Amino acid sequence: MPKTVDREEQRRQIGAAVLRLASEQGLDEVSVRTVAAAAGRSPGAVQKYFRTKDEMLAFAAELAGARIEERMAAVDPGLPPREALCALVLTTLPVDAERRAEAAAQLAFATRAAHHPGLGAIRRRVDADVREALAGWLADAGHGRGPEPGADCLALADAVIALSDGLALRLLYAPDDREALLRALDRALDALVPPAVPHP
């Protein structure tokens, strides 16, 4: 009986190989041939799922974004709001080997996206999804009490994402500064998102 091939699982495995290769050697080293070697497949097998390097990069960028969103969704909603927000930011930071590889790949994608409109569109879509999810969480946690709470929560989400992006970059090239940078995260979150004040 012929073996059933899960096409999406095959694409995810190849996408994971792209992420590893991008994080270890940079996007210049990503090609059908090098990804095939990293994934333990032949170039012809890879081309059954991705015809070009750009198709592989686009899929890998979406895969990296999906991994971050999955980790964010797994944060315990029962945590106190300030603790939960810190946990959400930590899902995006390179504080372990897996997240470090993803962050390095994401940085490489961001650099390439500056010159490749298709990849840039994917990055903007992933960013918008994360921004909307974070703004919704902030609203549910009781932040954004100004005359336009929705706009206030979006502005707060932008600030938290900017903080996360900056820390991720610093952690990539200065991993020995991790403790100081995580303390900086706590201080910045205290300034950006003070405890919600209950309604009288």
C-alpha positions, 0 to 999 in steps of 0.5 A: 500500500503506498505511504500517505504523505502529509503535505503540510507536515512536509512543508513544516519540516522543510520550513523548520530547516530553513529557519535553522539554516537562516539562524546558523548561517544567514539567508545568503546560504539558503538555497534549495540545495542547502535546505535539502541537505539540512532537511535530509532530502534531495533537492528534487524532493524539496522542489515538490513543495517549494519551487524557489528560494523566495517561496521557502523564505515566505513559508518559513517567515509565516512558520516563525510567526505562527510559533510565536503566536502559539507560545503567546496563546499558551500563556496562562490567562489566569496570571496577574495582568502584569505577570502575564504581560511579562510572560507574553514578551518572554515568548518572543525573546531569545532566552533559549536555544529554540527561540534564539534560532527563531530570533536570528532567523526573524532578524535575517527575514526583517533585513531581507524584507526591507528589499523584497516586497513579498516578504515585507508584506508577510512580516507586516501581516504577522506584526499586525496579528500580534499587535491586534492580539496584544491590544485585545489582551491589554483591553481585557486586562483593564488598560487603555482607560482614556477617551479612546481605550481601543486606540490607547491599547493599540499604542501600548501594544506598539510600545511593548512590541518595540521594547520586545524587538529591541531586547531581542536584538540585544539578546542576540548579540549580547547574550551575557547581558541577559540578566541586566536586559531582563531587569530592564524589561521589568522596569520598562513594563512598570513604566509602560503598563502600571497596574490597572486602577479599579473603577470606583 
